[in-house]
Amino acid sequence: MRRIALRLSITILCLCVAFVSGTSSEVWFEKHVTWQAGKEPRVWETRISRPNGKERYRLALIPLWAVEGGIVGMEVLLADPKNPSHNLLGERQNDVPQPFVITVEELEAGIDKSQFGVARLFSVGPSTLRIEIKGSRLGKGVGDCGDCSNIQEIALDLTFRNR
């Protein structure tokens, strides 16, 4: 009788562990995105919803323009729909390197040499956003600087999951 009870207890424990680990890494969103500047560069955005529909986020790639013209960075924005402009990944500041902003300088030098790396992981409450930079294409010309680079295309793998 003890053997049966022990086996039953072990089986229940294994099922509990499998259930907890199975739900803890639930993927809400996974997509390869290639953003292109084109003639009129636009924000790329999508809505991320938990499978039960209770939690939602706005995920966006926002081109950052130089005053003179030309895209010199891309901001990754993750926001609550109640406050769609507030980036949960951090507040963007000028001339301060930030992991959620991908700059021309990083891409020119080689993204693998960036202090933030090719893959960037962000914790947001009980969830994580993983950004992997897969490639980019740069163009020339920012305002009066014909030799200055600008972002024409960037390819990213985006994954949002519950931890």
MOWO-V768679 format. One record per pair of residues at least 12 apart in sequence whose C-alpha atoms are under 10 Angstrom apart, sorted by the first residue. I is the first residue (numbers start at 0). GAP is how many residues later the second one is. Records with the same first field share a line. If there is no record, write none. Layout:
I = GAP, GAP
This chain:
20 = 142
22 = 139, 140
23 = 102, 103, 137, 138, 139
24 = 102, 103, 135, 136, 137, 138
25 = 24, 25, 101, 134, 135, 136, 137
26 = 23, 24, 100, 101, 132, 133, 134, 135, 136
27 = 20, 21, 22, 23, 28, 99, 131, 132, 133, 134
28 = 17, 18, 19, 20, 21, 22, 100, 129, 130, 131, 132, 133
29 = 18, 99, 100, 127, 128, 129, 130, 131
30 = 125, 126, 127, 128, 129
31 = 99, 100, 101, 102, 123, 124, 125, 126, 127
32 = 28, 100, 101, 121, 122, 123, 124, 125
33 = 100, 101, 102, 119, 120, 121, 122, 123
34 = 26, 27, 28, 39, 101, 116, 117, 118, 119, 120, 121
35 = 100, 101, 115, 116, 117, 118, 119
36 = 26, 33, 34, 113, 114, 115, 116, 117
37 = 114, 115
40 = 21, 22, 24, 29, 30, 111
41 = 19, 20, 21
42 = 17, 18, 19, 20, 21, 31, 32
43 = 15, 16, 17, 18, 19, 32
44 = 13, 14, 15, 16, 17, 31, 32, 33
45 = 12, 13, 14, 15, 32
46 = 12, 13, 31, 32, 33, 34
47 = 30, 32, 112
48 = 111
49 = 110, 111, 112
54 = 25, 26
55 = 23, 24, 25, 26
56 = 20, 21, 22, 23, 24, 25, 26, 27, 31
57 = 19, 20, 21, 22, 23, 24, 25, 26, 27, 29
58 = 17, 18, 19, 20, 21, 22, 25, 28, 70, 99, 101
59 = 14, 15, 16, 17, 18, 19, 24, 27
60 = 13, 14, 15, 16, 17, 39, 40, 95
61 = 12, 13, 14, 15, 39
62 = 12, 13, 38, 39, 88
63 = 37, 38, 39, 87
64 = 77, 85, 86
65 = 76, 77, 84
66 = 75, 76
67 = 73, 74, 75, 76, 77
68 = 72, 73, 74, 75, 76, 81
69 = 69, 70, 71, 72, 73, 78, 79, 80, 81, 82
70 = 32, 33, 67, 68, 70, 71, 78, 79, 80, 81
71 = 30, 31, 32, 33, 66, 70, 76, 77, 78, 79, 80
72 = 28, 29, 30, 31, 32, 33, 34, 77, 78
73 = 26, 27, 28, 29, 30, 77, 80
74 = 12, 17, 23, 24, 25, 26, 27, 28
75 = 13, 14, 23, 24, 25, 26, 55
76 = 12, 13, 14, 15, 23, 24
77 = 12, 22, 46, 51
86 = 13
87 = 34, 35, 36, 37
88 = 12, 33, 34, 35, 40
89 = 32
96 = 17, 18, 19
97 = 17, 18
98 = 15, 16, 17, 18, 20, 21, 22, 23, 32
99 = 16, 20, 21, 22, 31
100 = 15
101 = 12, 14, 31, 49, 52
102 = 47, 48
103 = 32, 33, 34, 44, 45, 46, 47
104 = 44, 45
106 = 26, 28, 29, 30, 31, 42, 43, 44, 47
107 = 28, 29, 30, 41, 42, 43
109 = 25, 26
110 = 22, 23, 24, 25
111 = 21
116 = 15, 16
117 = 13, 14, 15, 16, 17, 38
118 = 12, 13, 14, 15, 37, 38, 39
119 = 12, 13, 38
120 = 38, 39
121 = 38
122 = 37, 38, 39, 40
123 = 36, 37, 38, 39
124 = 37, 38
125 = 35, 36, 37
126 = 33, 34, 35, 36
127 = 31, 32, 33, 34, 35
128 = 29, 30, 31, 32, 33, 34
129 = 26, 27, 28, 29, 30, 31
130 = 25, 26, 27, 28, 29
131 = 23, 24, 25, 26, 27
132 = 21, 22, 23, 24, 25
133 = 20, 21, 22, 23
134 = 18, 19, 20, 21
135 = 15, 16, 17, 18, 19, 20
136 = 12, 13, 14, 15, 16, 17, 18
137 = 12, 13, 14, 15, 16
138 = 12, 13, 14
139 = 12
